[in-house]
Amino acid sequence: MKNIVPEKILWRRDKKGFPTPERKWMKILKPDFIKIVNESKAELSPYFNIDLILKEYDSIVSNPEIKSHFLWKIYNFAKWKKMYGVS
């Protein structure tokens, strides 16, 4: 962002990240998640236990004790692989 964002902002030390509502998104995106993951199952299986993830999906997104952000990452990985034809 150099030469785009002012130096005063670019090098600020008090910048903070912010949480994203991935758990909420994954509840909403469940049908698309299942579709995309099933379509990419062969390519994803070396990295993830897809059958277990699909079986436990509801309990993962509804249990705040379980860090569900990995579902968001799997979803985006599967979408990216499909979009760019990566196998």
Biopython code that builds the backbone (N, CA, C, O; Angstrom):
import numpy as np
from Bio.PDB.StructureBuilder import StructureBuilder

atoms = [
    (1, "MET", "N", (0.825, -1.187, 0.000)),
    (1, "MET", "CA", (0.000, 0.000, 0.000)),
    (1, "MET", "C", (0.875, 1.259, 0.000)),
    (1, "MET", "O", (0.365, 2.377, 0.072)),
    (2, "LYS", "N", (2.193, 1.066, -0.081)),
    (2, "LYS", "CA", (3.090, 2.217, -0.123)),
    (2, "LYS", "C", (2.730, 3.100, -1.316)),
    (2, "LYS", "O", (2.416, 2.600, -2.396)),
    (3, "ASN", "N", (2.777, 4.389, -1.116)),
    (3, "ASN", "CA", (2.435, 5.409, -2.115)),
    (3, "ASN", "C", (0.930, 5.467, -2.403)),
    (3, "ASN", "O", (0.490, 6.225, -3.268)),
    (4, "ILE", "N", (0.162, 4.683, -1.693)),
    (4, "ILE", "CA", (-1.296, 4.736, -1.826)),
    (4, "ILE", "C", (-1.900, 5.248, -0.524)),
    (4, "ILE", "O", (-2.714, 6.171, -0.517)),
    (5, "VAL", "N", (-1.483, 4.628, 0.575)),
    (5, "VAL", "CA", (-1.955, 5.022, 1.893)),
    (5, "VAL", "C", (-0.930, 6.001, 2.485)),
    (5, "VAL", "O", (0.274, 5.773, 2.374)),
    (6, "PRO", "N", (-1.395, 7.075, 3.104)),
    (6, "PRO", "CA", (-0.452, 8.022, 3.706)),
    (6, "PRO", "C", (0.482, 7.335, 4.707)),
    (6, "PRO", "O", (0.063, 6.449, 5.452)),
    (7, "GLU", "N", (1.749, 7.753, 4.713)),
    (7, "GLU", "CA", (2.763, 7.166, 5.609)),
    (7, "GLU", "C", (2.299, 7.175, 7.064)),
    (7, "GLU", "O", (2.544, 6.222, 7.804)),
    (8, "LYS", "N", (1.634, 8.248, 7.468)),
    (8, "LYS", "CA", (1.160, 8.385, 8.847)),
    (8, "LYS", "C", (0.251, 7.214, 9.238)),
    (8, "LYS", "O", (0.285, 6.744, 10.375)),
    (9, "ILE", "N", (-0.550, 6.759, 8.294)),
    (9, "ILE", "CA", (-1.462, 5.642, 8.543)),
    (9, "ILE", "C", (-0.749, 4.313, 8.314)),
    (9, "ILE", "O", (-0.928, 3.364, 9.077)),
    (10, "LEU", "N", (0.050, 4.254, 7.268)),
    (10, "LEU", "CA", (0.729, 3.016, 6.884)),
    (10, "LEU", "C", (1.571, 2.433, 8.014)),
    (10, "LEU", "O", (1.584, 1.218, 8.207)),
    (11, "TRP", "N", (2.257, 3.262, 8.745)),
    (11, "TRP", "CA", (3.178, 2.782, 9.773)),
    (11, "TRP", "C", (2.657, 2.945, 11.195)),
    (11, "TRP", "O", (3.431, 2.869, 12.149)),
    (12, "ARG", "N", (1.344, 3.170, 11.347)),
    (12, "ARG", "CA", (0.759, 3.271, 12.680)),
    (12, "ARG", "C", (0.970, 1.973, 13.452)),
    (12, "ARG", "O", (0.840, 0.886, 12.889)),
    (13, "ARG", "N", (1.289, 2.080, 14.713)),
    (13, "ARG", "CA", (1.510, 0.893, 15.558)),
    (13, "ARG", "C", (0.250, 0.472, 16.306)),
    (13, "ARG", "O", (0.213, -0.608, 16.895)),
    (14, "ASP", "N", (-0.775, 1.307, 16.289)),
    (14, "ASP", "CA", (-1.978, 0.990, 17.056)),
    (14, "ASP", "C", (-3.073, 0.334, 16.214)),
    (14, "ASP", "O", (-4.220, 0.229, 16.651)),
    (15, "LYS", "N", (-2.717, -0.104, 15.012)),
    (15, "LYS", "CA", (-3.707, -0.769, 14.154)),
    (15, "LYS", "C", (-4.084, -2.119, 14.772)),
    (15, "LYS", "O", (-3.247, -2.798, 15.365)),
    (16, "LYS", "N", (-5.326, -2.484, 14.626)),
    (16, "LYS", "CA", (-5.811, -3.747, 15.184)),
    (16, "LYS", "C", (-6.623, -4.493, 14.133)),
    (16, "LYS", "O", (-7.294, -3.891, 13.295)),
    (17, "GLY", "N", (-6.544, -5.791, 14.198)),
    (17, "GLY", "CA", (-7.394, -6.611, 13.349)),
    (17, "GLY", "C", (-8.811, -6.593, 13.905)),
    (17, "GLY", "O", (-9.075, -6.006, 14.955)),
    (18, "PHE", "N", (-9.692, -7.226, 13.205)),
    (18, "PHE", "CA", (-11.068, -7.290, 13.675)),
    (18, "PHE", "C", (-11.621, -8.672, 13.383)),
    (18, "PHE", "O", (-11.262, -9.295, 12.384)),
    (19, "PRO", "N", (-12.496, -9.148, 14.257)),
    (19, "PRO", "CA", (-13.055, -10.486, 14.047)),
    (19, "PRO", "C", (-14.071, -10.486, 12.907)),
    (19, "PRO", "O", (-14.743, -9.489, 12.644)),
    (20, "THR", "N", (-14.157, -11.605, 12.258)),
    (20, "THR", "CA", (-15.169, -11.778, 11.217)),
    (20, "THR", "C", (-16.147, -12.856, 11.676)),
    (20, "THR", "O", (-15.758, -13.772, 12.401)),
    (21, "PRO", "N", (-17.386, -12.760, 11.270)),
    (21, "PRO", "CA", (-18.408, -13.715, 11.735)),
    (21, "PRO", "C", (-18.436, -15.008, 10.918)),
    (21, "PRO", "O", (-19.462, -15.366, 10.339)),
    (22, "GLU", "N", (-17.305, -15.699, 10.880)),
    (22, "GLU", "CA", (-17.212, -16.911, 10.058)),
    (22, "GLU", "C", (-18.221, -17.979, 10.458)),
    (22, "GLU", "O", (-18.789, -18.648, 9.595)),
    (23, "ARG", "N", (-18.450, -18.145, 11.755)),
    (23, "ARG", "CA", (-19.414, -19.154, 12.214)),
    (23, "ARG", "C", (-20.801, -18.845, 11.653)),
    (23, "ARG", "O", (-21.498, -19.740, 11.175)),
    (24, "LYS", "N", (-21.193, -17.580, 11.714)),
    (24, "LYS", "CA", (-22.487, -17.155, 11.176)),
    (24, "LYS", "C", (-22.525, -17.380, 9.659)),
    (24, "LYS", "O", (-23.517, -17.875, 9.125)),
    (25, "TRP", "N", (-21.443, -17.014, 8.974)),
    (25, "TRP", "CA", (-21.390, -17.209, 7.523)),
    (25, "TRP", "C", (-21.530, -18.686, 7.171)),
    (25, "TRP", "O", (-22.232, -19.040, 6.224)),
    (26, "MET", "N", (-20.856, -19.548, 7.939)),
    (26, "MET", "CA", (-20.889, -20.968, 7.617)),
    (26, "MET", "C", (-22.267, -21.574, 7.858)),
    (26, "MET", "O", (-22.641, -22.541, 7.194)),
    (27, "LYS", "N", (-23.028, -21.018, 8.800)),
    (27, "LYS", "CA", (-24.405, -21.481, 8.981)),
    (27, "LYS", "C", (-25.236, -21.117, 7.760)),
    (27, "LYS", "O", (-26.040, -21.920, 7.288)),
    (28, "ILE", "N", (-25.044, -19.925, 7.260)),
    (28, "ILE", "CA", (-25.781, -19.446, 6.086)),
    (28, "ILE", "C", (-25.342, -20.177, 4.818)),
    (28, "ILE", "O", (-26.166, -20.499, 3.961)),
    (29, "LEU", "N", (-24.041, -20.435, 4.706)),
    (29, "LEU", "CA", (-23.473, -21.014, 3.482)),
    (29, "LEU", "C", (-23.453, -22.539, 3.459)),
    (29, "LEU", "O", (-22.847, -23.134, 2.568)),
    (30, "LYS", "N", (-24.098, -23.168, 4.414)),
    (30, "LYS", "CA", (-24.059, -24.632, 4.499)),
    (30, "LYS", "C", (-24.393, -25.320, 3.171)),
    (30, "LYS", "O", (-23.630, -26.189, 2.750)),
    (31, "PRO", "N", (-25.495, -24.977, 2.489)),
    (31, "PRO", "CA", (-25.791, -25.675, 1.227)),
    (31, "PRO", "C", (-24.685, -25.518, 0.181)),
    (31, "PRO", "O", (-24.346, -26.477, -0.513)),
    (32, "ASP", "N", (-24.130, -24.322, 0.067)),
    (32, "ASP", "CA", (-23.059, -24.106, -0.905)),
    (32, "ASP", "C", (-21.772, -24.801, -0.472)),
    (32, "ASP", "O", (-21.047, -25.342, -1.307)),
    (33, "PHE", "N", (-21.485, -24.789, 0.830)),
    (33, "PHE", "CA", (-20.309, -25.484, 1.350)),
    (33, "PHE", "C", (-20.379, -26.962, 0.981)),
    (33, "PHE", "O", (-19.417, -27.521, 0.454)),
    (34, "ILE", "N", (-21.511, -27.587, 1.258)),
    (34, "ILE", "CA", (-21.674, -29.015, 0.976)),
    (34, "ILE", "C", (-21.529, -29.287, -0.517)),
    (34, "ILE", "O", (-20.872, -30.250, -0.911)),
    (35, "LYS", "N", (-22.127, -28.462, -1.333)),
    (35, "LYS", "CA", (-22.040, -28.628, -2.793)),
    (35, "LYS", "C", (-20.597, -28.513, -3.272)),
    (35, "LYS", "O", (-20.102, -29.391, -3.979)),
    (36, "ILE", "N", (-19.925, -27.435, -2.889)),
    (36, "ILE", "CA", (-18.551, -27.183, -3.335)),
    (36, "ILE", "C", (-17.594, -28.252, -2.834)),
    (36, "ILE", "O", (-16.745, -28.733, -3.585)),
    (37, "VAL", "N", (-17.729, -28.625, -1.564)),
    (37, "VAL", "CA", (-16.833, -29.627, -0.989)),
    (37, "VAL", "C", (-17.072, -30.991, -1.637)),
    (37, "VAL", "O", (-16.115, -31.717, -1.906)),
    (38, "ASN", "N", (-18.313, -31.343, -1.889)),
    (38, "ASN", "CA", (-18.587, -32.622, -2.560)),
    (38, "ASN", "C", (-18.055, -32.628, -3.980)),
    (38, "ASN", "O", (-17.529, -33.642, -4.439)),
    (39, "GLU", "N", (-18.185, -31.507, -4.685)),
    (39, "GLU", "CA", (-17.656, -31.411, -6.053)),
    (39, "GLU", "C", (-16.135, -31.515, -6.069)),
    (39, "GLU", "O", (-15.555, -31.988, -7.047)),
    (40, "SER", "N", (-15.494, -31.081, -5.005)),
    (40, "SER", "CA", (-14.028, -31.061, -4.928)),
    (40, "SER", "C", (-13.479, -32.153, -4.026)),
    (40, "SER", "O", (-12.303, -32.129, -3.661)),
    (41, "LYS", "N", (-14.313, -33.097, -3.671)),
    (41, "LYS", "CA", (-13.939, -34.117, -2.686)),
    (41, "LYS", "C", (-12.646, -34.847, -3.041)),
    (41, "LYS", "O", (-11.794, -35.046, -2.174)),
    (42, "ALA", "N", (-12.490, -35.241, -4.283)),
    (42, "ALA", "CA", (-11.287, -35.982, -4.685)),
    (42, "ALA", "C", (-10.025, -35.146, -4.478)),
    (42, "ALA", "O", (-8.999, -35.655, -4.028)),
    (43, "GLU", "N", (-10.112, -33.857, -4.811)),
    (43, "GLU", "CA", (-8.944, -32.987, -4.666)),
    (43, "GLU", "C", (-8.685, -32.604, -3.208)),
    (43, "GLU", "O", (-7.538, -32.378, -2.821)),
    (44, "LEU", "N", (-9.738, -32.530, -2.402)),
    (44, "LEU", "CA", (-9.585, -32.106, -1.014)),
    (44, "LEU", "C", (-9.226, -33.242, -0.069)),
    (44, "LEU", "O", (-8.628, -33.012, 0.982)),
    (45, "SER", "N", (-9.585, -34.463, -0.436)),
    (45, "SER", "CA", (-9.389, -35.608, 0.458)),
    (45, "SER", "C", (-7.942, -35.833, 0.908)),
    (45, "SER", "O", (-7.732, -36.287, 2.033)),
    (46, "PRO", "N", (-6.941, -35.535, 0.080)),
    (46, "PRO", "CA", (-5.571, -35.694, 0.600)),
    (46, "PRO", "C", (-5.255, -34.730, 1.760)),
    (46, "PRO", "O", (-4.335, -34.977, 2.539)),
    (47, "TYR", "N", (-6.004, -33.658, 1.866)),
    (47, "TYR", "CA", (-5.740, -32.642, 2.880)),
    (47, "TYR", "C", (-6.699, -32.696, 4.067)),
    (47, "TYR", "O", (-6.324, -32.363, 5.191)),
    (48, "PHE", "N", (-7.937, -33.117, 3.813)),
    (48, "PHE", "CA", (-8.986, -33.064, 4.831)),
    (48, "PHE", "C", (-9.804, -34.345, 4.836)),
    (48, "PHE", "O", (-9.947, -35.005, 3.807)),
    (49, "ASN", "N", (-10.338, -34.690, 6.000)),
    (49, "ASN", "CA", (-11.254, -35.821, 6.112)),
    (49, "ASN", "C", (-12.657, -35.274, 5.802)),
    (49, "ASN", "O", (-13.406, -34.911, 6.709)),
    (50, "ILE", "N", (-12.990, -35.222, 4.528)),
    (50, "ILE", "CA", (-14.224, -34.587, 4.061)),
    (50, "ILE", "C", (-15.465, -35.274, 4.633)),
    (50, "ILE", "O", (-16.404, -34.600, 5.056)),
    (51, "ASP", "N", (-15.478, -36.590, 4.648)),
    (51, "ASP", "CA", (-16.650, -37.299, 5.169)),
    (51, "ASP", "C", (-16.919, -36.925, 6.628)),
    (51, "ASP", "O", (-18.068, -36.712, 7.013)),
    (52, "LEU", "N", (-15.874, -36.847, 7.428)),
    (52, "LEU", "CA", (-16.036, -36.480, 8.835)),
    (52, "LEU", "C", (-16.488, -35.019, 8.971)),
    (52, "LEU", "O", (-17.356, -34.710, 9.787)),
    (53, "ILE", "N", (-15.906, -34.140, 8.183)),
    (53, "ILE", "CA", (-16.282, -32.722, 8.231)),
    (53, "ILE", "C", (-17.755, -32.554, 7.875)),
    (53, "ILE", "O", (-18.476, -31.822, 8.553)),
    (54, "LEU", "N", (-18.203, -33.217, 6.827)),
    (54, "LEU", "CA", (-19.609, -33.109, 6.428)),
    (54, "LEU", "C", (-20.526, -33.710, 7.493)),
    (54, "LEU", "O", (-21.593, -33.169, 7.781)),
    (55, "LYS", "N", (-20.101, -34.826, 8.072)),
    (55, "LYS", "CA", (-20.907, -35.486, 9.102)),
    (55, "LYS", "C", (-21.036, -34.603, 10.346)),
    (55, "LYS", "O", (-22.098, -34.551, 10.967)),
    (56, "GLU", "N", (-19.957, -33.914, 10.706)),
    (56, "GLU", "CA", (-19.927, -33.120, 11.932)),
    (56, "GLU", "C", (-20.212, -31.634, 11.700)),
    (56, "GLU", "O", (-20.109, -30.833, 12.629)),
    (57, "TYR", "N", (-20.564, -31.267, 10.486)),
    (57, "TYR", "CA", (-20.731, -29.855, 10.122)),
    (57, "TYR", "C", (-21.631, -29.095, 11.095)),
    (57, "TYR", "O", (-21.228, -28.061, 11.628)),
    (58, "ASP", "N", (-22.829, -29.590, 11.327)),
    (58, "ASP", "CA", (-23.783, -28.883, 12.191)),
    (58, "ASP", "C", (-23.249, -28.710, 13.610)),
    (58, "ASP", "O", (-23.389, -27.639, 14.202)),
    (59, "SER", "N", (-22.644, -29.748, 14.152)),
    (59, "SER", "CA", (-22.120, -29.632, 15.512)),
    (59, "SER", "C", (-20.916, -28.695, 15.564)),
    (59, "SER", "O", (-20.698, -28.023, 16.573)),
    (60, "ILE", "N", (-20.145, -28.646, 14.503)),
    (60, "ILE", "CA", (-18.993, -27.736, 14.459)),
    (60, "ILE", "C", (-19.453, -26.283, 14.473)),
    (60, "ILE", "O", (-18.938, -25.483, 15.255)),
    (61, "VAL", "N", (-20.412, -25.930, 13.622)),
    (61, "VAL", "CA", (-20.838, -24.528, 13.537)),
    (61, "VAL", "C", (-21.728, -24.102, 14.697)),
    (61, "VAL", "O", (-21.870, -22.906, 14.950)),
    (62, "SER", "N", (-22.324, -25.039, 15.400)),
    (62, "SER", "CA", (-23.206, -24.650, 16.496)),
    (62, "SER", "C", (-22.526, -24.689, 17.867)),
    (62, "SER", "O", (-23.094, -24.208, 18.848)),
    (63, "ASN", "N", (-21.335, -25.246, 17.945)),
    (63, "ASN", "CA", (-20.633, -25.356, 19.220)),
    (63, "ASN", "C", (-19.541, -24.285, 19.315)),
    (63, "ASN", "O", (-18.514, -24.387, 18.645)),
    (64, "PRO", "N", (-19.763, -23.253, 20.149)),
    (64, "PRO", "CA", (-18.765, -22.188, 20.266)),
    (64, "PRO", "C", (-17.430, -22.642, 20.856)),
    (64, "PRO", "O", (-16.434, -21.925, 20.763)),
    (65, "GLU", "N", (-17.408, -23.825, 21.461)),
    (65, "GLU", "CA", (-16.153, -24.368, 21.998)),
    (65, "GLU", "C", (-15.232, -24.861, 20.883)),
    (65, "GLU", "O", (-14.021, -24.983, 21.073)),
    (66, "ILE", "N", (-15.821, -25.143, 19.716)),
    (66, "ILE", "CA", (-15.039, -25.624, 18.573)),
    (66, "ILE", "C", (-14.692, -24.434, 17.689)),
    (66, "ILE", "O", (-15.572, -23.668, 17.295)),
    (67, "LYS", "N", (-13.437, -24.284, 17.384)),
    (67, "LYS", "CA", (-13.018, -23.207, 16.495)),
    (67, "LYS", "C", (-13.406, -23.602, 15.069)),
    (67, "LYS", "O", (-12.796, -24.484, 14.465)),
    (68, "SER", "N", (-14.428, -22.934, 14.549)),
    (68, "SER", "CA", (-14.991, -23.319, 13.253)),
    (68, "SER", "C", (-14.370, -22.580, 12.081)),
    (68, "SER", "O", (-14.789, -22.775, 10.940)),
    (69, "HIS", "N", (-13.372, -21.729, 12.340)),
    (69, "HIS", "CA", (-12.786, -20.956, 11.248)),
    (69, "HIS", "C", (-12.166, -21.841, 10.166)),
    (69, "HIS", "O", (-12.021, -21.402, 9.025)),
    (70, "PHE", "N", (-11.800, -23.070, 10.502)),
    (70, "PHE", "CA", (-11.217, -23.948, 9.496)),
    (70, "PHE", "C", (-12.231, -24.303, 8.404)),
    (70, "PHE", "O", (-11.841, -24.572, 7.268)),
    (71, "LEU", "N", (-13.530, -24.307, 8.738)),
    (71, "LEU", "CA", (-14.546, -24.558, 7.704)),
    (71, "LEU", "C", (-14.526, -23.447, 6.663)),
    (71, "LEU", "O", (-14.628, -23.710, 5.464)),
    (72, "TRP", "N", (-14.396, -22.211, 7.120)),
    (72, "TRP", "CA", (-14.312, -21.064, 6.219)),
    (72, "TRP", "C", (-13.096, -21.201, 5.303)),
    (72, "TRP", "O", (-13.171, -20.889, 4.115)),
    (73, "LYS", "N", (-11.990, -21.662, 5.851)),
    (73, "LYS", "CA", (-10.763, -21.839, 5.069)),
    (73, "LYS", "C", (-10.919, -22.964, 4.054)),
    (73, "LYS", "O", (-10.478, -22.831, 2.913)),
    (74, "ILE", "N", (-11.531, -24.052, 4.449)),
    (74, "ILE", "CA", (-11.769, -25.159, 3.519)),
    (74, "ILE", "C", (-12.691, -24.700, 2.392)),
    (74, "ILE", "O", (-12.445, -24.984, 1.220)),
    (75, "TYR", "N", (-13.741, -23.998, 2.757)),
    (75, "TYR", "CA", (-14.698, -23.479, 1.773)),
    (75, "TYR", "C", (-13.995, -22.588, 0.756)),
    (75, "TYR", "O", (-14.183, -22.754, -0.449)),
    (76, "ASN", "N", (-13.196, -21.655, 1.229)),
    (76, "ASN", "CA", (-12.493, -20.748, 0.326)),
    (76, "ASN", "C", (-11.436, -21.476, -0.503)),
    (76, "ASN", "O", (-11.242, -21.155, -1.675)),
    (77, "PHE", "N", (-10.763, -22.436, 0.087)),
    (77, "PHE", "CA", (-9.788, -23.242, -0.634)),
    (77, "PHE", "C", (-10.460, -23.999, -1.774)),
    (77, "PHE", "O", (-9.958, -24.011, -2.898)),
    (78, "ALA", "N", (-11.597, -24.630, -1.481)),
    (78, "ALA", "CA", (-12.340, -25.388, -2.496)),
    (78, "ALA", "C", (-12.838, -24.453, -3.607)),
    (78, "ALA", "O", (-12.751, -24.790, -4.788)),
    (79, "LYS", "N", (-13.356, -23.283, -3.227)),
    (79, "LYS", "CA", (-13.834, -22.315, -4.225)),
    (79, "LYS", "C", (-12.672, -21.839, -5.096)),
    (79, "LYS", "O", (-12.809, -21.744, -6.316)),
    (80, "TRP", "N", (-11.537, -21.543, -4.479)),
    (80, "TRP", "CA", (-10.353, -21.080, -5.195)),
    (80, "TRP", "C", (-9.865, -22.146, -6.181)),
    (80, "TRP", "O", (-9.581, -21.848, -7.341)),
    (81, "LYS", "N", (-9.772, -23.396, -5.703)),
    (81, "LYS", "CA", (-9.319, -24.496, -6.570)),
    (81, "LYS", "C", (-10.241, -24.621, -7.785)),
    (81, "LYS", "O", (-9.779, -24.803, -8.911)),
    (82, "LYS", "N", (-11.535, -24.523, -7.544)),
    (82, "LYS", "CA", (-12.501, -24.648, -8.639)),
    (82, "LYS", "C", (-12.412, -23.458, -9.588)),
    (82, "LYS", "O", (-12.398, -23.631, -10.807)),
    (83, "MET", "N", (-12.352, -22.263, -9.037)),
    (83, "MET", "CA", (-12.326, -21.048, -9.842)),
    (83, "MET", "C", (-11.106, -20.998, -10.764)),
    (83, "MET", "O", (-11.208, -20.575, -11.915)),
    (84, "TYR", "N", (-9.963, -21.428, -10.255)),
    (84, "TYR", "CA", (-8.721, -21.338, -11.028)),
    (84, "TYR", "C", (-8.269, -22.672, -11.629)),
    (84, "TYR", "O", (-7.184, -22.761, -12.205)),
    (85, "GLY", "N", (-9.085, -23.685, -11.497)),
    (85, "GLY", "CA", (-8.773, -24.975, -12.119)),
    (85, "GLY", "C", (-7.522, -25.622, -11.552)),
    (85, "GLY", "O", (-6.807, -26.318, -12.273)),
    (86, "VAL", "N", (-7.248, -25.405, -10.278)),
    (86, "VAL", "CA", (-6.078, -25.979, -9.634)),
    (86, "VAL", "C", (-6.440, -27.378, -9.143)),
    (86, "VAL", "O", (-7.473, -27.581, -8.504)),
    (87, "SER", "N", (-5.569, -28.336, -9.455)),
    (87, "SER", "CA", (-5.834, -29.699, -8.957)),
    (87, "SER", "C", (-4.598, -30.265, -8.313)),
    (87, "SER", "O", (-4.617, -31.399, -7.833)),
]
sb = StructureBuilder()
sb.init_structure("model")
sb.init_model(0)
sb.init_chain("A")
sb.init_seg("    ")
for serial, (resi, resn, name, xyz) in enumerate(atoms, 1):
    if name == "N":
        sb.init_residue(resn, " ", resi, " ")
    sb.init_atom(name, np.array(xyz, "f"), 0.0, 1.0, " ", f" {name:<3s}", serial, name[0])
structure = sb.get_structure()
